[in-house]
């Protein structure tokens, strides 16, 4: 298996087009054409993780957080980022990150947190808009089913838990082939009227290229008439954070103790409980203070995340309880999940969960 094939598989899990504009996910260091000898998975890419990969003969380090986040103007080993990149280059280690794109997909980071807490009825807390297109293609009625099938296989027509979704309407198509044309139907210079079907499907942003290719490859016409329209619809399956419900309500402080045990927290910073019993829980892996208003609007009893600043705690204003469990703590199970996903797909080489604790924070 080549590095670029692993990157392609990760793109299926969490399309890189869903990463935030400030992010830097994907293959950061390495050779796309290199053959993989092994993968080490960690939350963070630091020197000791690269050392671990070298020790085990693995030439890929896959992490959630990208080691190269901002632009590097020089690589002299002056800091841990430069030293890590230098060591990876010297030892032919490929560095891959799957960051905010994994945060933003339904079965990603926040789903993992919610699953650990036993939450049900899960929904994206802040869904994204403008992630979908509508593709309408005009095809002879005799070929409509072939076009539908080809586009569905390429990724079109996915709406939530449903696939192969499409809408069709029938009409007449008119065209006159010129002298240089080689028409599937009709003769050069003569106006042709054909019974056609208009097939409409929704296509997520990352699948547009593949769907268009499949549609054109299957379509019988020499020149294909189609519309590709960007939609402003909200995509309820793509976005930030997640909210769900406990099977049974828990006393607020008992719930915090449950969270502390589940995520092995050195400490939890929290605001005063607003309810004696909590049941509706919002979560966001990593730094989630930007979602506080969304959690309040969703009537969450508790908002679990990390990296809240002092004055941001006041913004809860007794609407809910903020529980800051720490950045590393909230995302730590992401690595285990990635290992499990890769082992489902890959049998040609070892996939290892790192033995290095990359959390830079200690607690007394």
Secondary structure, DSSP 8 states (H G I E B T S, - for coil): -BHHHHHHHHHHHS-GGGS-TT---EEEES-TT-B--EEEEESS--HHHHHHHHHTT--EEEESS-S--S--S--SS-SHHHHHHHHHHHTT-EEEE--HHHHHBTTSHHHHHHHHHT-EEEEEEEEEES-EEEEEEEEEGGGHHHHHHHHHHTT---BTTB-S--EEEEEEEEEE--TT---SSS-TTSEEEEEEEEEEEEEEGGGHHHHHHHHHHH---SS--EEEEEE--EEEEEEEEEEEEEEEEEEHHHHHHHHHHHTT-S--EE---SSSEEEEEEEEEEE-GGGHHHHHHTT-SEEEEE---GGGGGGGTTSSEEEE--HHHHHTHHHHHHHHHHHHH--SSEEEE-----------
